[in-house]
Amino acid sequence: MVKLFSFLEGEAVIKKREEVISIGDHPFRGRVNQHRILIRREPEPIYNLLTDFSQFKHWVPVEEMTVERITPGEFCVGTKFHFKLRFRIGPEWNSEVILLERPHRIAYRFLNGIFEDGIEIWDLKKNELGTEVTHTLLYQIKRWIYQMGWSLLGGEKKHNELTEIALHRLKSYLEVTLP
């Protein structure tokens, strides 16, 4: 396990061993890439920002990636998104919301692309200082071309940078911009 910096400023934890995380009765297996930050707000406004597509512009690094909503209507289990990075080979993928536990957890499943069959989880845990926001990527990179991109072409480093940007934008927007 590698710890990259302090929790109050943001923290990244990369676990090289496999883990199992269950969403409902479905177990997902893979390596863990996890980032945390403390936001001095209650979980509810953070959850609301993470689940309102019209608000993604406040925290998603849109200068580095595009996010398109595939399914219309309310943000709910089954909502699908298309992501494309503006990075070297332009990786892209679709994700589907598989779990919403207001205001504590949001989970997506990768439908294709580099992390196909992996999951992305946002956990919001209230504590005495605010809310600990944890972003977890559970992944198995199955295709050798994706493995090369992840490890040799800087994909993992880019993922870590973009996740930290997103977390710090969430923090800044919620603590500074919103009353």
HELIX and SHEET records of a PDB file:
HELIX    1   1 PRO A   43  LEU A   50  1                                   8    
HELIX    2   2 PHE A   53  HIS A   58  5                                   6    
HELIX    3   3 TRP A  144  SER A  151  1                                   8    
HELIX    4   4 GLY A  155  SER A  172  1                                  18    
HELIX    5   5 TYR A  173  THR A  177  3                                   5    
SHEET    1   A 9 VAL A   2  LYS A   3  0                                        
SHEET    2   A 9 GLU A  11  ILE A  23 -1                                        
SHEET    3   A 9 HIS A  26  ILE A  39 -1                                        
SHEET    4   A 9 GLY A 130  TYR A 139 -1                                        
SHEET    5   A 9 ILE A 119  ASN A 127 -1                                        
SHEET    6   A 9 ARG A 105  PHE A 110 -1                                        
SHEET    7   A 9 GLU A  92  GLU A 101 -1                                        
SHEET    8   A 9 LYS A  80  LEU A  85 -1                                        
SHEET    9   A 9 MET A  65  ARG A  69 -1                                        
END                                                                             
